[in-house]
Every structure is written in C-alpha cells, then in structure tokens.
Amino acid sequence: MLDIDGSYGTGGGQLVRNAIALAALTGTPVRIRSIRAKRDKPGLAAQHLTAVRAVGEICGARIEGLGLRSNEIAFEPGPVRGGRFAFDVGTAGSIALVLQALLPVMVAARAAFLVEVAGGTDVRAAPPLDYLREVLLPLVARMGADVRLAVRRRGYFPRGGGIVEASVAPGELRPLRADAPGRLLRVGGVAHVAHLPAHIAERMRTSAIARLGAHASRAECDTVVLQGEEAIGQGGALVMWAQCEHSVLGAGRVAERGLRAEALGETVGAELAADLDAGAALDAHAADQMPVYLALAGGGSSFTTRELTEHARTAMWLIEQFVPVRFAASREGMLTRIGISPR
C-alpha cells in the first residue's frame, strides 16, 4: 500500500482528490495520513468525503477511516466500471471539486458514464462551474476526451442544492502540446447572478472587459439572471475565457458579500489579460488541474504557464508517486515551461 503524506506541499483537499483518483486509475492501494493538516479545520470536509465516496463507488473500492474530519484513510480500489451514478455533497460543498476527482478516472476508463452531482455550483475556494465547462473541459477535449456538462440548477452557500450532470463517452487520451497559445480567436465570458439585481452582473461584465486592455475589442460576455427554480439561494460568478489556436485560457471568480461587482470584474479581466500579454498557453488554474490528464497520456506533453503555483508542484509530485512519468520545469522569459516524459 502506497503511503502518502497528506500535509505535503500545499497539503489541501486537492492532494486527497488527486491521490484517490490516481489510486483508482492505477489500481494502487493507498493510505493518506495527516489529511489537510495545515488547514484551520483539518481533516475531511463534506466535499472531500463525497469525492472519495464517488470515486470509491465507480471502482468498487474498500475504504477505511472515512468520516467527517477524518485525518487518515485507506483506499483499496477495484476495477473501474461505467454506468449511471448520483452523488450529493449534502451542503454547498463544491460540485466542481467533486468532479475534479471523478473526471480523470472516468475519462481514462474507456467506458460510458452519466453522473449527477448535487451541491454548490459556484462557491468560494473552488473553481466556478463555468470555468470547468468553458476552460478545463475544452483543454481535455483537445486531448481526445468527450465530456459534456449540463447545469440543471445553480446552488450557492449556505444551502447548496445545485445539480450538475456530467456525461463521458469512451475515448483515449493523446498528448497535448501547448507551448504557445497561437493566435487569439475570441474572448468569451458569462456573468451570472441568481435572485439578485441584473445590474450586478452587468457591472461585473463591464469592468472585466474594460480591464482586458488591447484584447477588449475581441471580447463578448453574456449576462444571465437566474430566477425561481433555476437556482437555490442568492449568488453569482464571472468567468472569462480566451479561445486561441492551440489552447484555451480562463479566469473566474465567485461573487461574495462585501465585494463590489467592479472589483470582481477588474480582478478577472486583469488576470486573463496578464496571461494573454505574457503569451502563456495555460492559466495558473489549468496548470494545477491538467497534469493528471497529461500524465495519463504518457510522455510527449508540454505546456507553458505564467505562474507555476505550489498547488501545481504538489500535484506533479503526487502524480510521480503513481504514474511512471517525470515532470520537468524550466523558466523561459516570463513563462515557465513544463515537459512530461516517460520514466
């Protein structure tokens, strides 16, 4: 059984999600200890529990120690099987983070899946759902995966209640070469609010586009106001993305009480503009999440990013414990280049 120190690097929930996904993918039993030891509330929270249970269900795993605030679990996977599944976080815990654990396993299984996840669609400290749909999944699609997301209902803190359906078709991943983004084709976006005035979404959109600078002329951003049964609770988010010849870059942020719509929009616009100006092929968030897919495709993948975060470094260290690949980072001007080779 592989022993993983859950406090390594950033020591957060991402390490747990990735470790469980990699265990299922490779058939490797794993013990994770000191889970989220560096956090204010250590151990497993509701969304982590759901992610572990979800991956465990699709691979028939035997799990020990699973419980709220547990700081150590053992996970012994069986064979991954396709089919229809439904999972409920039970709180406003992030649906996107649960899918972050499930998607690599489903994509690599070469089987068909239809999965429904209930919880929070757009919550703090997690990617907004539209970032997953408009940035991460198009990048994985460039590798040959066929994944579709349908938002049945939005849900926000504290109640959750959002519902997202993910369908995955059988396929085979191929390497991704994203050393440069290529020509900018268009900038898209969506600013949405639920049970709040429309002008909040409009102010987010206007501020984000204004902050794009030279790229603003290519930008279009929809505004959506959700009412009634379309959403549970009040909330919103802004996601912008740049479709390029060889890549997709994005930036997003969830609305918060006390945070002005203009400030939120400026943050998102500035982040996307900085990546475009630097010539990065992947944004920092995609650089955190894509390495597991690149490793599953074997060697030959590479990408550039403006900022290689400690989250990304932790993910790469963890992947190397399970998969016979090696990640190499080198600085090239304003960018960091990551190459993946067989080991």
C-alpha positions as CSV (number, residue, x, y, z in Angstrom):
1,M,0.0,0.0,0.0
2,L,1.4,3.4,-1.1
3,D,1.8,5.8,1.9
4,I,1.1,9.5,1.1
5,D,1.7,12.4,3.5
6,G,-1.4,14.5,3.1
7,S,0.4,17.5,4.5
8,Y,3.0,17.6,1.7
9,G,3.3,20.8,-0.2
10,T,0.0,22.7,-0.1
11,G,-1.5,19.8,1.9
12,G,-5.0,20.6,0.9
13,G,-8.1,18.8,-0.5
14,Q,-6.6,18.7,-4.0
15,L,-3.9,16.3,-2.8
16,V,-6.6,14.0,-1.4
17,R,-8.8,14.2,-4.6
18,N,-5.8,13.6,-6.9
19,A,-4.5,10.7,-4.7
20,I,-7.8,8.9,-4.7
21,A,-8.2,9.4,-8.5
22,L,-4.7,8.1,-9.2
23,A,-5.3,5.1,-6.9
24,A,-8.4,4.2,-8.9
25,L,-6.7,4.8,-12.2
26,T,-3.7,2.7,-11.5
27,G,-5.2,0.1,-9.2
28,T,-2.9,1.1,-6.4
29,P,-4.0,0.8,-2.8
30,V,-3.1,4.0,-0.9
31,R,-3.1,5.3,2.6
32,I,-3.3,9.1,3.1
33,R,-2.4,10.4,6.5
34,S,-2.2,13.9,8.0
35,I,-5.1,15.0,5.7
36,R,-5.4,18.8,5.4
37,A,-3.2,19.1,8.5
38,K,-2.3,22.7,7.7
39,R,-5.8,23.9,7.4
40,D,-7.8,25.8,10.1
41,K,-10.2,22.8,10.2
42,P,-8.0,19.8,9.4
43,G,-9.3,16.5,8.1
44,L,-12.0,15.7,5.5
45,A,-14.9,18.2,4.9
46,A,-18.2,17.2,3.3
47,Q,-17.0,17.8,-0.3
48,H,-13.9,15.7,0.3
49,L,-16.0,12.9,1.7
50,T,-18.2,13.0,-1.3
51,A,-15.3,12.9,-3.7
52,V,-13.7,9.9,-2.0
53,R,-17.1,8.1,-1.9
54,A,-17.8,8.9,-5.5
55,V,-14.5,7.6,-6.8
56,G,-14.8,4.6,-4.5
57,E,-18.3,3.7,-5.9
58,I,-17.2,3.7,-9.5
59,C,-14.3,1.4,-8.8
60,G,-15.8,-0.7,-6.0
61,A,-13.2,0.4,-3.5
62,R,-12.8,-0.7,0.1
63,I,-12.3,2.4,2.2
64,E,-11.3,2.6,5.9
65,G,-11.4,5.6,8.1
66,L,-13.8,7.7,6.0
67,G,-15.7,10.2,8.1
68,L,-16.1,13.9,8.6
69,R,-12.8,15.5,9.8
70,S,-11.0,12.2,9.5
71,N,-7.3,12.8,9.1
72,E,-6.3,9.3,7.7
73,I,-8.0,7.0,5.2
74,A,-7.0,3.8,3.4
75,F,-8.4,3.3,-0.1
76,E,-8.1,-0.1,-1.9
77,P,-9.6,0.3,-5.4
78,G,-11.2,-2.4,-7.6
79,P,-11.8,-2.2,-11.4
80,V,-13.5,1.0,-12.7
81,R,-16.9,0.4,-14.2
82,G,-19.1,2.7,-16.3
83,G,-22.8,3.4,-15.8
84,R,-25.1,5.9,-14.1
85,F,-24.3,7.4,-10.7
86,A,-25.6,10.1,-8.4
87,F,-23.8,11.8,-5.6
88,D,-24.9,14.5,-3.2
89,V,-22.5,16.6,-1.1
90,G,-25.4,17.4,1.2
91,T,-24.1,21.0,1.7
92,A,-22.9,23.8,-0.5
93,G,-19.6,22.0,-0.9
94,S,-18.2,22.4,-4.5
95,I,-19.6,20.2,-7.3
96,A,-16.6,21.3,-9.4
97,L,-14.1,19.8,-6.8
98,V,-16.0,16.5,-6.7
99,L,-15.8,16.4,-10.4
100,Q,-12.1,17.2,-10.2
101,A,-11.7,13.8,-8.6
102,L,-14.1,11.9,-10.8
103,L,-13.3,13.2,-14.3
104,P,-9.8,11.8,-14.7
105,V,-11.0,8.3,-13.6
106,M,-14.0,8.4,-16.0
107,V,-12.0,9.8,-18.9
108,A,-9.3,7.1,-18.6
109,A,-11.7,4.2,-18.1
110,R,-12.7,4.0,-21.8
111,A,-16.3,3.4,-20.6
112,A,-19.5,5.5,-20.8
113,F,-20.7,7.4,-17.7
114,L,-23.6,9.6,-16.7
115,V,-23.1,11.2,-13.3
116,E,-25.2,13.6,-11.4
117,V,-23.7,15.6,-8.6
118,A,-25.6,17.8,-6.2
119,G,-24.1,20.6,-4.1
120,G,-22.7,24.1,-4.7
121,T,-22.1,25.1,-8.3
122,D,-20.3,28.4,-7.5
123,V,-18.7,28.7,-4.1
124,R,-15.6,30.3,-2.6
125,A,-12.2,28.5,-2.7
126,A,-13.3,26.4,-5.7
127,P,-13.5,26.9,-9.5
128,P,-16.8,28.4,-10.7
129,L,-18.7,25.8,-12.6
130,D,-18.4,27.8,-15.9
131,Y,-14.6,27.7,-15.6
132,L,-14.8,23.9,-15.6
133,R,-17.2,23.9,-18.6
134,E,-15.5,26.6,-20.7
135,V,-11.8,26.2,-20.0
136,L,-10.8,22.9,-18.4
137,L,-13.0,20.6,-20.4
138,P,-12.2,22.2,-23.8
139,L,-8.5,21.6,-22.9
140,V,-9.2,17.9,-22.1
141,A,-11.2,17.7,-25.3
142,R,-8.1,18.7,-27.3
143,M,-6.6,15.5,-25.9
144,G,-9.4,13.4,-27.3
145,A,-11.8,13.3,-24.3
146,D,-15.6,13.7,-24.9
147,V,-17.1,15.2,-21.7
148,R,-20.3,17.2,-21.5
149,L,-21.6,19.2,-18.6
150,A,-25.2,20.2,-18.1
151,V,-26.2,22.6,-15.3
152,R,-29.7,21.6,-14.1
153,R,-29.8,24.1,-11.3
154,R,-27.4,26.5,-9.6
155,G,-26.8,26.3,-5.9
156,Y,-24.9,28.6,-3.5
157,F,-23.6,28.9,0.0
158,P,-25.0,28.0,2.5
159,R,-27.7,25.7,1.2
160,G,-26.2,24.3,-2.0
161,G,-28.9,22.4,-3.9
162,G,-27.3,22.9,-7.3
163,I,-27.4,19.9,-9.7
164,V,-24.9,19.2,-12.5
165,E,-24.9,16.3,-14.9
166,A,-21.7,15.0,-16.5
167,S,-21.6,12.6,-19.4
168,V,-18.4,10.9,-20.5
169,A,-18.0,8.9,-23.7
170,P,-15.4,6.2,-24.1
171,G,-12.1,7.5,-25.6
172,E,-8.4,7.5,-25.4
173,L,-6.2,10.5,-24.3
174,R,-3.4,11.7,-26.5
175,P,-0.6,14.1,-25.5
176,L,-1.1,17.8,-25.5
177,R,1.5,20.3,-26.9
178,A,0.6,23.7,-25.6
179,D,3.9,25.6,-25.7
180,A,2.3,28.7,-27.1
181,P,-1.3,29.7,-27.4
182,G,-1.2,30.8,-31.0
183,R,-3.5,33.4,-32.5
184,L,-6.3,34.7,-30.3
185,L,-9.6,33.8,-31.9
186,R,-12.1,35.3,-29.4
187,V,-12.7,36.2,-25.8
188,G,-15.9,34.9,-24.3
189,G,-17.5,35.1,-20.9
190,V,-20.5,34.8,-18.7
191,A,-21.5,36.9,-15.7
192,H,-24.4,35.4,-13.8
193,V,-26.4,36.3,-10.7
194,A,-29.2,34.4,-9.0
195,H,-32.1,36.2,-7.2
196,L,-30.1,39.4,-7.3
197,P,-30.5,42.6,-9.4
198,A,-29.3,42.4,-13.1
199,H,-27.1,45.4,-12.8
200,I,-24.7,43.4,-10.6
201,A,-23.9,41.0,-13.5
202,E,-23.7,44.0,-15.9
203,R,-21.2,45.8,-13.7
204,M,-19.0,42.6,-13.4
205,R,-19.0,42.3,-17.2
206,T,-18.3,45.9,-18.0
207,S,-15.4,46.1,-15.5
208,A,-13.9,42.9,-16.8
209,I,-13.9,43.8,-20.4
210,A,-12.5,47.3,-19.7
211,R,-9.6,45.7,-17.8
212,L,-8.7,43.5,-20.8
213,G,-7.0,46.4,-22.4
214,A,-5.9,45.7,-26.0
215,H,-7.9,42.4,-26.0
216,A,-11.2,44.1,-25.2
217,S,-12.2,44.6,-28.8
218,R,-12.5,40.8,-29.2
219,A,-14.5,40.3,-26.0
220,E,-18.1,39.3,-25.6
221,C,-19.6,38.5,-22.2
222,D,-23.1,37.3,-21.7
223,T,-25.1,38.3,-18.6
224,V,-27.6,35.9,-17.1
225,V,-30.1,36.5,-14.3
226,L,-31.5,33.3,-12.7
227,Q,-34.9,33.3,-11.0
228,G,-37.3,30.9,-9.4
229,E,-36.3,27.2,-9.7
230,E,-33.3,27.9,-11.8
231,A,-31.2,28.4,-8.6
232,I,-31.2,27.8,-4.9
233,G,-30.2,30.9,-2.9
234,Q,-28.5,34.1,-3.9
235,G,-25.1,34.1,-5.6
236,G,-23.3,34.7,-8.8
237,A,-19.9,34.4,-10.6
238,L,-18.0,35.8,-13.5
239,V,-15.9,33.6,-15.9
240,M,-13.9,34.9,-18.9
241,W,-12.0,32.7,-21.4
242,A,-9.8,33.2,-24.4
243,Q,-10.0,30.7,-27.2
244,C,-6.7,30.5,-29.1
245,E,-5.4,28.4,-31.9
246,H,-3.7,25.9,-29.6
247,S,-5.2,26.4,-26.2
248,V,-7.9,28.0,-24.0
249,L,-7.1,30.3,-21.1
250,G,-9.5,31.5,-18.5
251,A,-10.1,33.4,-15.3
252,G,-13.1,33.4,-12.9
253,R,-14.3,34.5,-9.5
254,V,-17.3,33.8,-7.4
255,A,-19.4,36.8,-6.1
256,E,-19.1,37.5,-2.3
257,R,-20.9,39.7,0.1
258,G,-18.9,42.9,0.6
259,L,-17.0,42.5,-2.7
260,R,-18.0,45.2,-5.2
261,A,-19.0,43.9,-8.6
262,E,-16.5,46.3,-10.3
263,A,-13.6,44.9,-8.2
264,L,-14.6,41.3,-9.0
265,G,-14.7,42.2,-12.7
266,E,-11.4,44.0,-12.7
267,T,-9.7,41.1,-11.0
268,V,-10.9,38.6,-13.6
269,G,-10.1,40.9,-16.5
270,A,-6.6,41.7,-15.3
271,E,-5.8,38.0,-14.7
272,L,-6.8,37.0,-18.2
273,A,-5.1,40.0,-19.8
274,A,-1.8,39.2,-17.9
275,D,-1.8,35.6,-19.3
276,L,-2.5,36.8,-22.8
277,D,0.1,39.5,-22.7
278,A,2.7,37.0,-21.4
279,G,1.9,34.5,-24.1
280,A,1.0,31.7,-21.7
281,A,-0.7,28.6,-23.1
282,L,-2.4,27.6,-19.8
283,D,-3.5,29.8,-17.0
284,A,-2.4,29.0,-13.4
285,H,-5.6,27.2,-12.5
286,A,-5.4,24.9,-15.6
287,A,-1.7,24.3,-14.8
288,D,-2.9,22.9,-11.4
289,Q,-5.5,20.6,-12.9
290,M,-4.2,19.4,-16.3
291,P,-1.1,17.5,-15.2
292,V,-3.1,14.4,-14.2
293,Y,-4.6,14.2,-17.7
294,L,-1.2,14.8,-19.3
295,A,0.4,12.0,-17.2
296,L,-2.4,9.6,-18.3
297,A,-1.5,10.3,-21.9
298,G,2.1,9.2,-21.3
299,G,5.1,11.3,-22.4
300,G,5.2,13.9,-25.1
301,S,3.0,16.6,-23.5
302,S,4.2,20.1,-22.6
303,F,2.8,23.5,-21.8
304,T,3.7,27.0,-20.7
305,T,2.2,29.0,-17.9
306,R,2.8,32.4,-16.4
307,E,2.7,31.2,-12.8
308,L,3.5,27.7,-11.6
309,T,1.8,27.6,-8.2
310,E,2.6,25.4,-5.2
311,H,-0.6,23.6,-5.9
312,A,0.7,22.6,-9.4
313,R,4.1,21.5,-7.9
314,T,2.3,19.4,-5.3
315,A,0.1,17.8,-8.0
316,M,3.1,16.9,-10.1
317,W,5.0,15.4,-7.1
318,L,1.9,13.3,-6.3
319,I,1.4,12.1,-9.8
320,E,5.0,10.8,-10.0
321,Q,4.3,8.6,-7.0
322,F,1.6,6.7,-9.0
323,V,2.5,7.0,-12.7
324,P,5.8,6.3,-14.4
325,V,6.3,9.9,-15.8
326,R,8.6,12.8,-14.9
327,F,7.7,16.5,-14.9
328,A,10.5,19.0,-15.7
329,A,10.1,22.7,-15.2
330,S,12.3,25.4,-16.9
331,R,12.0,29.2,-16.9
332,E,11.6,30.8,-20.4
333,G,11.4,34.6,-20.1
334,M,8.1,35.5,-18.5
335,L,6.9,31.9,-18.6
336,T,7.5,28.5,-17.0
337,R,7.6,25.5,-19.4
338,I,6.6,22.1,-18.2
339,G,7.5,19.0,-20.0
340,I,6.2,15.4,-19.3
341,S,8.3,12.4,-20.3
342,P,8.1,8.7,-19.5
343,R,10.2,7.4,-16.6
